[in-house]
Amino acid sequence: MGKTAVQHPIEIKKEPIVGVEIKQLKPIADARGRLVEILRKDDPIFKQFAQVYMTTVYPRVVKGWHYHKKQTDHFACLSGMIRLVLCDLREDSKTCGFINEFFLGVHYPMMVSVPPFVLHGFQGVGTEEAIVLNLPTELYHYSQPDEFRVDPHENDIPYDWNQIDR
């Protein structure tokens, strides 16, 4: 996975990349506000729990690309909206060459599970800072992180983060 050269034609697919799982989130609202369950240990999508963190992204800013060798990420956008993009470059995968694009956040609440070795990144869309929650399956090791980065713009991945009219 050290290279980013694309061996197969890449196109955005509606069919999920192998190993990617999606959970539609269901806000429960009443006169006091809302409650949304993100991930439960009895959900079919649940693997294991290591830590929880939140990150933010400003409008039009891209955080990505990167992948993990061990870790599965579970992303949910709590405030604002993001475009989460996944790219399967695993040569042994039947979805090698697929790109999945998900818009998630306040207007479309969902949680997306990203398996190891699938490149991923996200971009803030809209006009406000987005708050993203991640529930990864592995602890972050500061001295040897399981995170392998690819520049979001200077790479061989035929994906244009600047295109907004898909």
Residue, then its C-alpha position, 0 to 999 in steps of 0.5 A: m500500500g506504499k504507493t498511490a498509483v492507481q492500477h485500476p480505473i477509479e470512479i465514484k460508486k454507489e456500491p460501498i467499498v468492501g468492508v465499509e459499513i453505514k449506519q443511518l442515525k436516528p435523532i430522537a427529538d422532543a421539546r427539550g432537544r435531541l438525542v442521537e445514538i452513534l454506536r452501541k456495542d450491540d450494533p452489527i457495525f460495532k467491532q471494538f472500542a479503543q478511544v473517542y475523539m473529536t476533530t473539526v474541519y473548516p469550510r472547504v478545508v481537506k483533511g486527508w488522505h490517509y489510511h491505517k493498517k490495523q485501525t477501523d474508523h467510525f466517523a459521525c459528523l455532529s455539527g456542520m456537514i462534511r464530504l467523507v471520501l474513501c478510495d479502495l486501492r487494495e489490490d486483492s479487493k473486489t472493489c479495488g478502484f472504487i471511490n465512495e463519497f458520503f455527505l454526512g452531518v446535521h442534514y444527513p446523520m449517519m455513521v460510516s465505518v472505514p476498514p484498514f487499508v482504505l484511503h480516506g479523508f474529509q472536507g468541510v462543506g457548507t459555511e460553518e466549521a464541522i465537528v467530527l466524532n471518531l470512535p477508532t478500534e485502536l489506540y493512537h500510539y504517539s511514537q508509532p502511529d498507525e497512520f499513513r498519509v498521502d497528500p490530498h492534492e499531489n498524488d495519483i488518485p483521480y479525485d478532485w476535492n474542489q469539484i462541488d457539482r457532482 
